Amino acid sequence: MVLEIFDTQIMDNGLTIGSVIIIGIIILVGVIIARIARLIFTKKFAPNLPPDTAKNLNKLIYYGIIIISLLVATSSQGFDLGGLIVAGGFLGIVIGFASQSVVSNLISGLFMIIEKPAKQGERIEIPDSNIFGILLDVGILSSHIQQFDGTVIRVPNEKMFTSNLRTFSSSEVRRSEATVGIAYKEDIEKALSVIKDVIRKKVTYALLEPEPEFWVNELGDSSVNILIRVWHPRDDWGEVVPMLLKNIKEALDEEGIEIPFPQRVIHSVKE
């Protein structure tokens, strides 16, 4: 009686209840193997890979094994997938036209995982999109960047991959610049000497090698503008410019060198 139940045909292609049970067992075994493989990968290999790469490979291994077990289970019981494949092909064409951006983001994400233009936790900038922040992760379809105001922005991988991408962690040093204006009546050489001296003594983040650079950048409407460029350790970027401007302002005030504000001279014509 039990064997008759297992041999009961439930589909025209000869699929029986026993075949369905066997397919279920094979898929269950596949899920177990997939979980074991994911656990081994997480413990043995993931620690040696970038976090975003490890996460995506983890998903690929897990779902790949499950899909393979599903194909093995159905083919072992003589289940004809030809009709499903044909139907899936037509469906795939329709979905393909409707989801070109999804496929593009997926492929771009894979290329980014392979190329690694930026690492997780690295400070990056996408100038074309005016995005500047810390890269949190690179997912399959999109990446997440935490901007310096605390907000997190989701960027499609296609935009990340095809845009100009600036990174700030490849070099140990960076260069920052500031412009300081002095009055036209002031001695430029004296002002430069004061600025150089205060940078050497008080701007602790500024490096002496490469040495700071100074030159007159512009003859403005109300001031002679001096461009100042200093090199500093990469991670001190946020402290350098505020400290630089503060100390230069105080030093110029002590020496009586005027930093003018915009002025206009108005001539009146008497009739």
Sequence and secondary structure as in RCSB ss.txt:
>XXXX:A:sequence
MVLEIFDTQIMDNGLTIGSVIIIGIIILVGVIIARIARLIFTKKFAPNLPPDTAKNLNKLIYYGIIIISLLVATS
SQGFDLGGLIVAGGFLGIVIGFASQSVVSNLISGLFMIIEKPAKQGERIEIPDSNIFGILLDVGILSSHIQQFDG
TVIRVPNEKMFTSNLRTFSSSEVRRSEATVGIAYKEDIEKALSVIKDVIRKKVTYALLEPEPEFWVNELGDSSVN
ILIRVWHPRDDWGEVVPMLLKNIKEALDEEGIEIPFPQRVIHSVKE
>XXXX:A:secstr
 HHHHHT B STT  BHHHHHHHHHHHHHHHHHHHHHHHHHHHHTGGGS HHHHHHHHHHHHHHHHHHHHHHHHH
HTT   HHHHHHHHHHHHHHHHHTHHHHHHHHHHHHHHHH SS TT EEEEGGGTEEEEEEEE SSEEEEEETTS
 EEEEEHHHHHHS  EESSSSSEEEEEEEEEE TTS HHHHHHHHHHHHHHH TT  SSS  EEEEEEE SS EE
EEEEEEEEGGGHHHHHHHHHHHHHHHHHHTT               
